Amino acid sequence: MAFNDCMHSREDSWELLDVHGLYLARVCDKCEAAVRKQYNPEIFGNINYHVEAGERLEEE
Ligand SMILES: [Zn+2]
């Protein structure tokens, strides 16, 4: 599987982070969408997902 074969330059790229600020990959405008598809969309900030997790913790 070609994870990220984009030839983006260091100047035009940035670090793709998940909702917790964890580094995932280096991306640019051209490859960001393709790289994001490699991951569960929820890790980029699904608010409902966060609320559910927090509620479960409080219940315990
Ligand atoms: Zn790129």
N, CA, C, O and the ligand as a Tripos MOL2 file, in Angstrom:
@<TRIPOS>MOLECULE
protein
  241   239    61     0     0
PROTEIN
NO_CHARGES

@<TRIPOS>ATOM
      1 N           0.8510   -1.2050    0.0000 N.3       1 MET1
      2 CA          0.0000    0.0000    0.0000 C.3       1 MET1
      3 C           0.8770    1.2420    0.0000 C.2       1 MET1
      4 O           1.7560    1.3880    0.8490 O.2       1 MET1
      5 N           0.6390    2.1250   -0.9410 N.am      2 ALA2
      6 CA          1.3900    3.3720   -0.9990 C.3       2 ALA2
      7 C           0.8470    4.3210    0.0530 C.2       2 ALA2
      8 O          -0.2120    4.9250   -0.1200 O.2       2 ALA2
      9 N           1.5640    4.4390    1.1100 N.am      3 PHE3
     10 CA          1.0610    5.2540    2.2250 C.3       3 PHE3
     11 C           1.1130    6.7270    1.8910 C.2       3 PHE3
     12 O           0.1140    7.4290    2.0460 O.2       3 PHE3
     13 N           2.2330    7.2010    1.4460 N.am      4 ASN4
     14 CA          2.3530    8.6240    1.1160 C.3       4 ASN4
     15 C           3.5250    8.7920    0.1680 C.2       4 ASN4
     16 O           4.6690    8.9440    0.5980 O.2       4 ASN4
     17 N           3.2300    8.7640   -1.1370 N.am      5 ASP5
     18 CA          4.2980    8.8880   -2.1230 C.3       5 ASP5
     19 C           4.3190   10.2780   -2.7340 C.2       5 ASP5
     20 O           4.9230   10.4930   -3.7850 O.2       5 ASP5
     21 N           3.6590   11.2210   -2.0750 N.am      6 CYS6
     22 CA          3.6530   12.5900   -2.5640 C.3       6 CYS6
     23 C           5.0450   13.1960   -2.4050 C.2       6 CYS6
     24 O           5.7600   12.9110   -1.4440 O.2       6 CYS6
     25 N           5.4060   14.0300   -3.3600 N.am      7 MET7
     26 CA          6.7300   14.6620   -3.3250 C.3       7 MET7
     27 C           6.6330   16.0910   -2.8120 C.2       7 MET7
     28 O           7.3450   16.9780   -3.2830 O.2       7 MET7
     29 N           5.7460   16.3120   -1.8390 N.am      8 HIS8
     30 CA          5.5720   17.6630   -1.3210 C.3       8 HIS8
     31 C           6.8840   18.2030   -0.7530 C.2       8 HIS8
     32 O           7.7050   17.4600   -0.2160 O.2       8 HIS8
     33 N           7.0510   19.4940   -0.8870 N.am      9 SER9
     34 CA          8.2680   20.1200   -0.3710 C.3       9 SER9
     35 C           8.0900   20.4420    1.1110 C.2       9 SER9
     36 O           6.9650   20.5830    1.5910 O.2       9 SER9
     37 N           9.1590   20.5530    1.8020 N.am     10 ARG10
     38 CA          9.0920   20.8340    3.2320 C.3      10 ARG10
     39 C           8.4140   22.1790    3.4980 C.2      10 ARG10
     40 O           7.7320   22.3410    4.5110 O.2      10 ARG10
     41 N           8.5960   23.1250    2.6080 N.am     11 GLU11
     42 CA          8.0230   24.4540    2.8090 C.3      11 GLU11
     43 C           6.4990   24.4450    2.6710 C.2      11 GLU11
     44 O           5.8010   25.2120    3.3350 O.2      11 GLU11
     45 N           5.9920   23.5670    1.8000 N.am     12 ASP12
     46 CA          4.5570   23.5720    1.5110 C.3      12 ASP12
     47 C           3.7960   22.4880    2.2640 C.2      12 ASP12
     48 O           2.6220   22.2500    1.9820 O.2      12 ASP12
     49 N           4.4380   21.8380    3.2020 N.am     13 SER13
     50 CA          3.7810   20.7450    3.9070 C.3      13 SER13
     51 C           3.6890   21.0570    5.3860 C.2      13 SER13
     52 O           4.3620   21.9530    5.8950 O.2      13 SER13
     53 N           2.8410   20.2980    6.0660 N.am     14 TRP14
     54 CA          2.7020   20.4850    7.5090 C.3      14 TRP14
     55 C           2.4440   19.1330    8.1500 C.2      14 TRP14
     56 O           2.2160   18.1370    7.4630 O.2      14 TRP14
     57 N           2.4820   19.1110    9.4780 N.am     15 GLU15
     58 CA          2.2680   17.8640   10.1920 C.3      15 GLU15
     59 C           0.7730   17.6250   10.3640 C.2      15 GLU15
     60 O           0.0570   18.4810   10.8850 O.2      15 GLU15
     61 N           0.3120   16.4760    9.9320 N.am     16 LEU16
     62 CA         -1.0710   16.0890   10.1490 C.3      16 LEU16
     63 C          -1.1690   15.4840   11.5510 C.2      16 LEU16
     64 O          -0.5000   14.5020   11.8720 O.2      16 LEU16
     65 N          -2.0260   16.1000   12.3770 N.am     17 LEU17
     66 CA         -2.1620   15.6630   13.7620 C.3      17 LEU17
     67 C          -3.5520   15.1120   14.0100 C.2      17 LEU17
     68 O          -4.5060   15.5180   13.3460 O.2      17 LEU17
     69 N          -3.6810   14.2000   14.9470 N.am     18 ASP18
     70 CA         -5.0120   13.7430   15.3180 C.3      18 ASP18
     71 C          -5.5840   14.6760   16.3810 C.2      18 ASP18
     72 O          -4.9470   15.6550   16.7690 O.2      18 ASP18
     73 N          -6.7900   14.3630   16.8480 N.am     19 VAL19
     74 CA         -7.4830   15.2610   17.7660 C.3      19 VAL19
     75 C          -6.7190   15.4280   19.0770 C.2      19 VAL19
     76 O          -6.9450   16.4020   19.7950 O.2      19 VAL19
     77 N          -5.8330   14.5110   19.4000 N.am     20 HIS20
     78 CA         -5.0430   14.6020   20.6220 C.3      20 HIS20
     79 C          -3.7190   15.2950   20.3880 C.2      20 HIS20
     80 O          -2.9180   15.4390   21.3120 O.2      20 HIS20
     81 N          -3.4790   15.7330   19.1440 N.am     21 GLY21
     82 CA         -2.2330   16.4080   18.8310 C.3      21 GLY21
     83 C          -1.0910   15.4620   18.5440 C.2      21 GLY21
     84 O           0.0680   15.8750   18.5400 O.2      21 GLY21
     85 N          -1.3990   14.1930   18.3010 N.am     22 LEU22
     86 CA         -0.3580   13.2240   18.0050 C.3      22 LEU22
     87 C          -0.0050   13.2810   16.5270 C.2      22 LEU22
     88 O          -0.8880   13.3510   15.6730 O.2      22 LEU22
     89 N           1.2790   13.2500   16.2300 N.am     23 TYR23
     90 CA          1.7610   13.3180   14.8540 C.3      23 TYR23
     91 C           1.3950   12.0600   14.0810 C.2      23 TYR23
     92 O           1.6390   10.9440   14.5400 O.2      23 TYR23
     93 N           0.8050   12.2480   12.8990 N.am     24 LEU24
     94 CA          0.4300   11.1120   12.0540 C.3      24 LEU24
     95 C           1.3140   11.0090   10.8260 C.2      24 LEU24
     96 O           1.8690    9.9510   10.5300 O.2      24 LEU24
     97 N           1.4390   12.1330   10.1080 N.am     25 ALA25
     98 CA          2.2010   12.1040    8.8660 C.3      25 ALA25
     99 C           2.4440   13.5320    8.4140 C.2      25 ALA25
    100 O           1.8180   14.4700    8.9080 O.2      25 ALA25
    101 N           3.3610   13.6860    7.4680 N.am     26 ARG26
    102 CA          3.5990   14.9980    6.8830 C.3      26 ARG26
    103 C           2.7740   15.0890    5.6020 C.2      26 ARG26
    104 O           2.8240   14.1860    4.7660 O.2      26 ARG26
    105 N           2.0220   16.1640    5.4460 N.am     27 VAL27
    106 CA          1.1220   16.2780    4.3070 C.3      27 VAL27
    107 C           1.2230   17.6760    3.6940 C.2      27 VAL27
    108 O           1.7840   18.6010    4.2810 O.2      27 VAL27
    109 N           0.6530   17.7920    2.4810 N.am     28 CYS28
    110 CA          0.5160   19.0900    1.8330 C.3      28 CYS28
    111 C          -0.8820   19.1460    1.2250 C.2      28 CYS28
    112 O          -1.6670   18.2090    1.3670 O.2      28 CYS28
    113 N          -1.1840   20.2430    0.5530 N.am     29 ASP29
    114 CA         -2.5080   20.3960   -0.0580 C.3      29 ASP29
    115 C          -2.8480   19.2230   -0.9640 C.2      29 ASP29
    116 O          -3.9940   18.7740   -0.9920 O.2      29 ASP29
    117 N          -1.8590   18.7220   -1.7070 N.am     30 LYS30
    118 CA         -2.1230   17.7010   -2.7160 C.3      30 LYS30
    119 C          -2.4300   16.3490   -2.0980 C.2      30 LYS30
    120 O          -3.2400   15.5970   -2.6410 O.2      30 LYS30
    121 N          -1.8030   16.0230   -0.9790 N.am     31 CYS31
    122 CA         -1.9020   14.6600   -0.4830 C.3      31 CYS31
    123 C          -2.6560   14.5720    0.8370 C.2      31 CYS31
    124 O          -2.8690   13.4630    1.3280 O.2      31 CYS31
    125 N          -3.0660   15.6740    1.4260 N.am     32 GLU32
    126 CA         -3.7020   15.6100    2.7400 C.3      32 GLU32
    127 C          -4.9500   14.7130    2.7160 C.2      32 GLU32
    128 O          -5.1260   13.8680    3.5940 O.2      32 GLU32
    129 N          -5.8100   14.8990    1.7130 N.am     33 ALA33
    130 CA         -7.0440   14.1180    1.6560 C.3      33 ALA33
    131 C          -6.7370   12.6290    1.5370 C.2      33 ALA33
    132 O          -7.3790   11.8040    2.1880 O.2      33 ALA33
    133 N          -5.7570   12.2890    0.7080 N.am     34 ALA34
    134 CA         -5.4160   10.8790    0.5140 C.3      34 ALA34
    135 C          -4.8520   10.2840    1.7950 C.2      34 ALA34
    136 O          -5.1690    9.1480    2.1470 O.2      34 ALA34
    137 N          -4.0210   11.0410    2.4910 N.am     35 VAL35
    138 CA         -3.4290   10.5320    3.7290 C.3      35 VAL35
    139 C          -4.4990   10.3670    4.8050 C.2      35 VAL35
    140 O          -4.4910    9.3870    5.5500 O.2      35 VAL35
    141 N          -5.4170   11.3260    4.8830 N.am     36 ARG36
    142 CA         -6.4920   11.2320    5.8860 C.3      36 ARG36
    143 C          -7.3220    9.9690    5.7080 C.2      36 ARG36
    144 O          -7.8140    9.4050    6.6860 O.2      36 ARG36
    145 N          -7.4810    9.5240    4.4660 N.am     37 LYS37
    146 CA         -8.2690    8.3240    4.2020 C.3      37 LYS37
    147 C          -7.6440    7.0790    4.8140 C.2      37 LYS37
    148 O          -8.3100    6.0550    4.9670 O.2      37 LYS37
    149 N          -6.3660    7.1680    5.1610 N.am     38 GLN38
    150 CA         -5.6890    6.0170    5.7630 C.3      38 GLN38
    151 C          -6.1180    5.8330    7.2160 C.2      38 GLN38
    152 O          -5.8510    4.7930    7.8190 O.2      38 GLN38
    153 N          -6.7740    6.8290    7.7670 N.am     39 TYR39
    154 CA         -7.0870    6.8130    9.1950 C.3      39 TYR39
    155 C          -8.5930    6.8550    9.4240 C.2      39 TYR39
    156 O          -9.3570    7.2290    8.5350 O.2      39 TYR39
    157 N          -9.0010    6.4740   10.5990 N.am     40 ASN40
    158 CA        -10.3930    6.5920   11.0130 C.3      40 ASN40
    159 C         -10.7330    8.0670   11.1510 C.2      40 ASN40
    160 O         -10.0600    8.7790   11.8960 O.2      40 ASN40
    161 N         -11.7680    8.5510   10.4470 N.am     41 PRO41
    162 CA        -12.1040    9.9850   10.5070 C.3      41 PRO41
    163 C         -12.3150   10.4750   11.9350 C.2      41 PRO41
    164 O         -12.1280   11.6610   12.2090 O.2      41 PRO41
    165 N         -12.6930    9.6080   12.8280 N.am     42 GLU42
    166 CA        -12.9680   10.0280   14.2090 C.3      42 GLU42
    167 C         -11.7340   10.5770   14.9140 C.2      42 GLU42
    168 O         -11.8560   11.4010   15.8210 O.2      42 GLU42
    169 N         -10.5590   10.1350   14.5140 N.am     43 ILE43
    170 CA         -9.3620   10.5930   15.2240 C.3      43 ILE43
    171 C          -9.0400   12.0420   14.8950 C.2      43 ILE43
    172 O          -8.1920   12.6450   15.5520 O.2      43 ILE43
    173 N          -9.7100   12.6240   13.8740 N.am     44 PHE44
    174 CA         -9.4640   14.0190   13.5310 C.3      44 PHE44
    175 C         -10.4310   14.9570   14.2270 C.2      44 PHE44
    176 O         -10.4200   16.1590   13.9590 O.2      44 PHE44
    177 N         -11.2600   14.4420   15.1060 N.am     45 GLY45
    178 CA        -12.0810   15.3500   15.8810 C.3      45 GLY45
    179 C         -13.5630   15.1460   15.6890 C.2      45 GLY45
    180 O         -14.2500   16.0370   15.1900 O.2      45 GLY45
    181 N         -14.0680   13.9920   16.0740 N.am     46 ASN46
    182 CA        -15.5060   13.7770   16.0900 C.3      46 ASN46
    183 C         -16.0110   14.1420   17.4730 C.2      46 ASN46
    184 O         -15.7560   13.4230   18.4390 O.2      46 ASN46
    185 N         -16.7310   15.2600   17.5750 N.am     47 ILE47
    186 CA        -17.1470   15.7630   18.8820 C.3      47 ILE47
    187 C         -18.0380   14.7550   19.6000 C.2      47 ILE47
    188 O         -17.8970   14.5500   20.8060 O.2      47 ILE47
    189 N         -18.9410   14.1350   18.8780 N.am     48 ASN48
    190 CA        -19.8270   13.1510   19.4940 C.3      48 ASN48
    191 C         -19.0330   12.0070   20.1100 C.2      48 ASN48
    192 O         -19.3580   11.5120   21.1890 O.2      48 ASN48
    193 N         -17.9990   11.6060   19.4120 N.am     49 TYR49
    194 CA        -17.1610   10.5220   19.8980 C.3      49 TYR49
    195 C         -16.5320   10.9130   21.2350 C.2      49 TYR49
    196 O         -16.4410   10.1040   22.1580 O.2      49 TYR49
    197 N         -16.1030   12.1640   21.3150 N.am     50 HIS50
    198 CA        -15.4880   12.6390   22.5510 C.3      50 HIS50
    199 C         -16.4990   12.6860   23.6910 C.2      50 HIS50
    200 O         -16.2020   12.2640   24.8090 O.2      50 HIS50
    201 N         -17.6850   13.1960   23.4070 N.am     51 VAL51
    202 CA        -18.7070   13.2960   24.4460 C.3      51 VAL51
    203 C         -19.0490   11.9140   24.9810 C.2      51 VAL51
    204 O         -19.1530   11.7190   26.1920 O.2      51 VAL51
    205 N         -19.2230   10.9570   24.0780 N.am     52 GLU52
    206 CA        -19.5740    9.6060   24.5190 C.3      52 GLU52
    207 C         -18.4790    9.0210   25.4100 C.2      52 GLU52
    208 O         -18.7700    8.4150   26.4410 O.2      52 GLU52
    209 N         -17.2460    9.2010   25.0170 N.am     53 ALA53
    210 CA        -16.1490    8.6640   25.8000 C.3      53 ALA53
    211 C         -16.1190    9.2950   27.1820 C.2      53 ALA53
    212 O         -15.8960    8.6100   28.1810 O.2      53 ALA53
    213 N         -16.3450   10.6040   27.2370 N.am     54 GLY54
    214 CA        -16.3130   11.3000   28.5160 C.3      54 GLY54
    215 C         -17.4560   10.8480   29.4110 C.2      54 GLY54
    216 O         -17.2840   10.6900   30.6200 O.2      54 GLY54
    217 N         -18.6170   10.6420   28.8170 N.am     55 GLU55
    218 CA        -19.7680   10.2380   29.6350 C.3      55 GLU55
    219 C         -19.5510    8.8430   30.2130 C.2      55 GLU55
    220 O         -19.9060    8.5640   31.3580 O.2      55 GLU55
    221 N         -18.9610    7.9790   29.3980 N.am     56 ARG56
    222 CA        -18.7050    6.6270   29.9050 C.3      56 ARG56
    223 C         -17.7490    6.6730   31.0900 C.2      56 ARG56
    224 O         -17.9310    5.9500   32.0700 O.2      56 ARG56
    225 N         -16.7470    7.5110   31.0010 N.am     57 LEU57
    226 CA        -15.7730    7.6040   32.0880 C.3      57 LEU57
    227 C         -16.4550    8.0960   33.3730 C.2      57 LEU57
    228 O         -16.1950    7.5760   34.4580 O.2      57 LEU57
    229 N         -17.3280    9.1010   33.2390 N.am     58 GLU58
    230 CA        -17.9710    9.6620   34.4290 C.3      58 GLU58
    231 C         -18.9030    8.6400   35.0870 C.2      58 GLU58
    232 O         -19.0310    8.6010   36.3110 O.2      58 GLU58
    233 N         -19.5480    7.8170   34.2630 N.am     59 GLU59
    234 CA        -20.4600    6.8260   34.8060 C.3      59 GLU59
    235 C         -19.7350    5.7900   35.6540 C.2      59 GLU59
    236 O         -20.2870    5.2570   36.6170 O.2      59 GLU59
    237 N         -18.4950    5.5160   35.2820 N.am     60 GLU60
    238 CA        -17.7390    4.5330   36.0510 C.3      60 GLU60
    239 C         -17.1330    5.2140   37.2620 C.2      60 GLU60
    240 O         -16.4490    4.5680   38.0560 O.2      60 GLU60
    241 ZN          2.0690   16.0830   -0.2480 Zn       61 ZN61
@<TRIPOS>BOND
     1     1     2 1
     2     2     3 1
     3     3     4 2
     4     3     5 am
     5     5     6 1
     6     6     7 1
     7     7     8 2
     8     7     9 am
     9     9    10 1
    10    10    11 1
    11    11    12 2
    12    11    13 am
    13    13    14 1
    14    14    15 1
    15    15    16 2
    16    15    17 am
    17    17    18 1
    18    18    19 1
    19    19    20 2
    20    19    21 am
    21    21    22 1
    22    22    23 1
    23    23    24 2
    24    23    25 am
    25    25    26 1
    26    26    27 1
    27    27    28 2
    28    27    29 am
    29    29    30 1
    30    30    31 1
    31    31    32 2
    32    31    33 am
    33    33    34 1
    34    34    35 1
    35    35    36 2
    36    35    37 am
    37    37    38 1
    38    38    39 1
    39    39    40 2
    40    39    41 am
    41    41    42 1
    42    42    43 1
    43    43    44 2
    44    43    45 am
    45    45    46 1
    46    46    47 1
    47    47    48 2
    48    47    49 am
    49    49    50 1
    50    50    51 1
    51    51    52 2
    52    51    53 am
    53    53    54 1
    54    54    55 1
    55    55    56 2
    56    55    57 am
    57    57    58 1
    58    58    59 1
    59    59    60 2
    60    59    61 am
    61    61    62 1
    62    62    63 1
    63    63    64 2
    64    63    65 am
    65    65    66 1
    66    66    67 1
    67    67    68 2
    68    67    69 am
    69    69    70 1
    70    70    71 1
    71    71    72 2
    72    71    73 am
    73    73    74 1
    74    74    75 1
    75    75    76 2
    76    75    77 am
    77    77    78 1
    78    78    79 1
    79    79    80 2
    80    79    81 am
    81    81    82 1
    82    82    83 1
    83    83    84 2
    84    83    85 am
    85    85    86 1
    86    86    87 1
    87    87    88 2
    88    87    89 am
    89    89    90 1
    90    90    91 1
    91    91    92 2
    92    91    93 am
    93    93    94 1
    94    94    95 1
    95    95    96 2
    96    95    97 am
    97    97    98 1
    98    98    99 1
    99    99   100 2
   100    99   101 am
   101   101   102 1
   102   102   103 1
   103   103   104 2
   104   103   105 am
   105   105   106 1
   106   106   107 1
   107   107   108 2
   108   107   109 am
   109   109   110 1
   110   110   111 1
   111   111   112 2
   112   111   113 am
   113   113   114 1
   114   114   115 1
   115   115   116 2
   116   115   117 am
   117   117   118 1
   118   118   119 1
   119   119   120 2
   120   119   121 am
   121   121   122 1
   122   122   123 1
   123   123   124 2
   124   123   125 am
   125   125   126 1
   126   126   127 1
   127   127   128 2
   128   127   129 am
   129   129   130 1
   130   130   131 1
   131   131   132 2
   132   131   133 am
   133   133   134 1
   134   134   135 1
   135   135   136 2
   136   135   137 am
   137   137   138 1
   138   138   139 1
   139   139   140 2
   140   139   141 am
   141   141   142 1
   142   142   143 1
   143   143   144 2
   144   143   145 am
   145   145   146 1
   146   146   147 1
   147   147   148 2
   148   147   149 am
   149   149   150 1
   150   150   151 1
   151   151   152 2
   152   151   153 am
   153   153   154 1
   154   154   155 1
   155   155   156 2
   156   155   157 am
   157   157   158 1
   158   158   159 1
   159   159   160 2
   160   159   161 am
   161   161   162 1
   162   162   163 1
   163   163   164 2
   164   163   165 am
   165   165   166 1
   166   166   167 1
   167   167   168 2
   168   167   169 am
   169   169   170 1
   170   170   171 1
   171   171   172 2
   172   171   173 am
   173   173   174 1
   174   174   175 1
   175   175   176 2
   176   175   177 am
   177   177   178 1
   178   178   179 1
   179   179   180 2
   180   179   181 am
   181   181   182 1
   182   182   183 1
   183   183   184 2
   184   183   185 am
   185   185   186 1
   186   186   187 1
   187   187   188 2
   188   187   189 am
   189   189   190 1
   190   190   191 1
   191   191   192 2
   192   191   193 am
   193   193   194 1
   194   194   195 1
   195   195   196 2
   196   195   197 am
   197   197   198 1
   198   198   199 1
   199   199   200 2
   200   199   201 am
   201   201   202 1
   202   202   203 1
   203   203   204 2
   204   203   205 am
   205   205   206 1
   206   206   207 1
   207   207   208 2
   208   207   209 am
   209   209   210 1
   210   210   211 1
   211   211   212 2
   212   211   213 am
   213   213   214 1
   214   214   215 1
   215   215   216 2
   216   215   217 am
   217   217   218 1
   218   218   219 1
   219   219   220 2
   220   219   221 am
   221   221   222 1
   222   222   223 1
   223   223   224 2
   224   223   225 am
   225   225   226 1
   226   226   227 1
   227   227   228 2
   228   227   229 am
   229   229   230 1
   230   230   231 1
   231   231   232 2
   232   231   233 am
   233   233   234 1
   234   234   235 1
   235   235   236 2
   236   235   237 am
   237   237   238 1
   238   238   239 1
   239   239   240 2
@<TRIPOS>SUBSTRUCTURE
     1 MET1         2 RESIDUE 1 A MET
     2 ALA2         6 RESIDUE 1 A ALA
     3 PHE3        10 RESIDUE 1 A PHE
     4 ASN4        14 RESIDUE 1 A ASN
     5 ASP5        18 RESIDUE 1 A ASP
     6 CYS6        22 RESIDUE 1 A CYS
     7 MET7        26 RESIDUE 1 A MET
     8 HIS8        30 RESIDUE 1 A HIS
     9 SER9        34 RESIDUE 1 A SER
    10 ARG10       38 RESIDUE 1 A ARG
    11 GLU11       42 RESIDUE 1 A GLU
    12 ASP12       46 RESIDUE 1 A ASP
    13 SER13       50 RESIDUE 1 A SER
    14 TRP14       54 RESIDUE 1 A TRP
    15 GLU15       58 RESIDUE 1 A GLU
    16 LEU16       62 RESIDUE 1 A LEU
    17 LEU17       66 RESIDUE 1 A LEU
    18 ASP18       70 RESIDUE 1 A ASP
    19 VAL19       74 RESIDUE 1 A VAL
    20 HIS20       78 RESIDUE 1 A HIS
    21 GLY21       82 RESIDUE 1 A GLY
    22 LEU22       86 RESIDUE 1 A LEU
    23 TYR23       90 RESIDUE 1 A TYR
    24 LEU24       94 RESIDUE 1 A LEU
    25 ALA25       98 RESIDUE 1 A ALA
    26 ARG26      102 RESIDUE 1 A ARG
    27 VAL27      106 RESIDUE 1 A VAL
    28 CYS28      110 RESIDUE 1 A CYS
    29 ASP29      114 RESIDUE 1 A ASP
    30 LYS30      118 RESIDUE 1 A LYS
    31 CYS31      122 RESIDUE 1 A CYS
    32 GLU32      126 RESIDUE 1 A GLU
    33 ALA33      130 RESIDUE 1 A ALA
    34 ALA34      134 RESIDUE 1 A ALA
    35 VAL35      138 RESIDUE 1 A VAL
    36 ARG36      142 RESIDUE 1 A ARG
    37 LYS37      146 RESIDUE 1 A LYS
    38 GLN38      150 RESIDUE 1 A GLN
    39 TYR39      154 RESIDUE 1 A TYR
    40 ASN40      158 RESIDUE 1 A ASN
    41 PRO41      162 RESIDUE 1 A PRO
    42 GLU42      166 RESIDUE 1 A GLU
    43 ILE43      170 RESIDUE 1 A ILE
    44 PHE44      174 RESIDUE 1 A PHE
    45 GLY45      178 RESIDUE 1 A GLY
    46 ASN46      182 RESIDUE 1 A ASN
    47 ILE47      186 RESIDUE 1 A ILE
    48 ASN48      190 RESIDUE 1 A ASN
    49 TYR49      194 RESIDUE 1 A TYR
    50 HIS50      198 RESIDUE 1 A HIS
    51 VAL51      202 RESIDUE 1 A VAL
    52 GLU52      206 RESIDUE 1 A GLU
    53 ALA53      210 RESIDUE 1 A ALA
    54 GLY54      214 RESIDUE 1 A GLY
    55 GLU55      218 RESIDUE 1 A GLU
    56 ARG56      222 RESIDUE 1 A ARG
    57 LEU57      226 RESIDUE 1 A LEU
    58 GLU58      230 RESIDUE 1 A GLU
    59 GLU59      234 RESIDUE 1 A GLU
    60 GLU60      238 RESIDUE 1 A GLU
    61 ZN61       241 GROUP 0 **** ****
